[in-house]
Amino acid sequence: MPELMQALSVLAVGWAVLLPLLARFSMRFDGIGQGAAGLAYGPHAKGSIHHV
């Protein structure tokens, strides 16, 4: 399946390019990054604390 392999290679290259850009973006806007992390992990952490 050459089409599948080509799609996977394109995705791999895309991630290799996007991840450093996202890292730079999150470092530049650190407050926004921390807010997003808080939204992503906050409910689970608060839920576990409340359940205990």
C-alpha positions as CSV (number, residue, x, y, z in Angstrom):
1,M,0.0,0.0,0.0
2,P,2.2,2.9,-1.2
3,E,-0.5,5.4,-0.6
4,L,-0.6,4.5,3.1
5,M,3.1,4.7,3.5
6,Q,3.2,8.1,1.7
7,A,0.5,9.4,4.0
8,L,2.3,8.2,7.1
9,S,5.6,9.8,5.9
10,V,3.8,13.1,5.2
11,L,2.2,13.0,8.7
12,A,5.6,12.2,10.3
13,V,7.2,15.2,8.5
14,G,4.3,17.4,9.4
15,W,4.6,16.5,13.1
16,A,8.4,17.0,13.0
17,V,7.8,20.5,11.7
18,L,4.8,21.4,13.8
19,L,5.9,20.2,17.2
20,P,8.9,22.6,17.5
21,L,6.7,25.4,16.3
22,L,4.1,24.6,18.9
23,A,6.8,24.3,21.5
24,R,8.1,27.8,20.6
25,F,4.6,29.2,20.5
26,S,3.8,27.8,23.9
27,M,7.0,29.1,25.3
28,R,6.4,32.5,24.0
29,F,2.8,32.6,25.3
30,D,3.6,30.7,28.5
31,G,0.5,31.9,30.3
32,I,-1.8,30.7,27.5
33,G,0.0,27.3,27.5
34,Q,-0.4,27.0,31.3
35,G,-4.0,27.9,31.0
36,A,-4.6,25.2,28.4
37,A,-2.7,22.7,30.5
38,G,-4.9,23.7,33.5
39,L,-8.0,23.2,31.4
40,A,-6.7,19.8,30.2
41,Y,-5.4,18.4,33.5
42,G,-7.3,20.6,36.1
43,P,-10.6,18.7,36.2
44,H,-8.9,15.4,36.6
45,A,-6.6,16.6,39.4
46,K,-9.5,18.5,41.2
47,G,-11.8,15.5,40.7
48,S,-9.2,13.1,42.3
49,I,-8.6,15.5,45.2
50,H,-12.4,15.8,45.8
51,H,-12.9,12.1,45.6
52,V,-10.2,11.5,48.2
